[in-house]
Amino acid sequence: MLLILHPDIDNQSDAYKETLKYLQALPSVTIKEHVVQGQQQRLTELYLLGETKPLDAGEIEALPAVERVIRISEEYRILGRHHDDRRVSGFDYQGLRFDQDSLHVFAGLCAVDTPEHVEIMMKALAQQGQRCTRMGAYKPRTNPYAFQGHGKGCLPYVFELAGKHNIAAIAMEVTHESHIEEIDTCLEKCGRPTGVILQIGTRNTQNFELLKAIGRQQHYPALLKRGFGITLNESLNAAEYLASEGNTQVIFCLRGMKSDFGSPHRNMVDFAQIPAVKRLTRMPVCIDPSHSVGTREHSPDKVMDIAHATAQGVIAGANMVLVDFHPHPTKALVDGPQALLLDELPKFLEDIAISREAYERRRALWQ
């Protein structure tokens, strides 16, 4: 059972204390509090866990601090939508809004290689009015002898260059709890010129201890990629691990399913499930066309498969696009063959704008 308290309620108020006293006396019920900071107001949600079926929702709703009560299903207790569209959805970070209506493009280097390439990439993004990027410092690889990323060694110049070019948010994969501290320490030393969204890669979707660690900290939002060989339900429950530990600033990313049925693409593109994720949860939904398609090939219409896949995701309502670019793909240390070129960036962004306009027109049509 979920209790939505009155907006901006003070937890020192008599109404809050009286409500909490009543709830704490309920047998076989534990209380978990989550505070949601919306654009206009601060909302407090209380989750009643345990034997809640016998509870009278009307009686609970009559408590002085409670605005309304929602009976929630077993799955996605915190991130789930539960057939209630009035709950606050999304979050604000670094002056940017992330929710199921927004759209941000995170174009950048799959793996950081040199300071020169980082600066060229960020300068190109700034020239196009972009404020987000992807930069891989820690790279888990299938082959143990492949490049694993520069790690904390590259963080200072990545963060400083982001500040120089007004990049507000960097999507950066972490593979170990210690990476969170390394990122936080480096940002602090640099004066926090930018922000980081902690990315959990597809190999770590069910690394539950890592999920708990990222969930326990609430300073950095999390971007969870769908596991490449598990069901959507299993991946959404992985996202719930983050929220259950306290971090509800979660973005869910579709990046394709590992299957020979996706050939000649790298993975089976799964962007048709964007509406399903938005229906089941309140999370913004990201797409990663680079790791779904994995090639720069194009059809006779001269439009690259990556661009087609991106358009399919955006026209289905995607809220974020994570995509590989590189100034010199032949010199890239990771996934160079799928990276787009910098002179293709304006065209790619315009293509996204066209697809987004089509989505908005389609949405208006069905109102």
Beta strands, then each sheet from edge to edge (+ up, - down):
strand 1: 2-5
strand 2: 29-37
strand 3: 42-50
strand 4: 66-70
strand 5: 91-93
strand 6: 96-98
strand 7: 104-108
strand 8: 132-134
strand 9: 169-173
strand 10: 195-200
strand 11: 222-225
strand 12: 250-254
strand 13: 285-287
strand 14: 320-324
sheet 1: 2+ 3- 1+ 4-
sheet 2: 5+ 6-
sheet 3: 7+ 14+ 13+ 12+ 11+ 10+ 9+ 8+
end
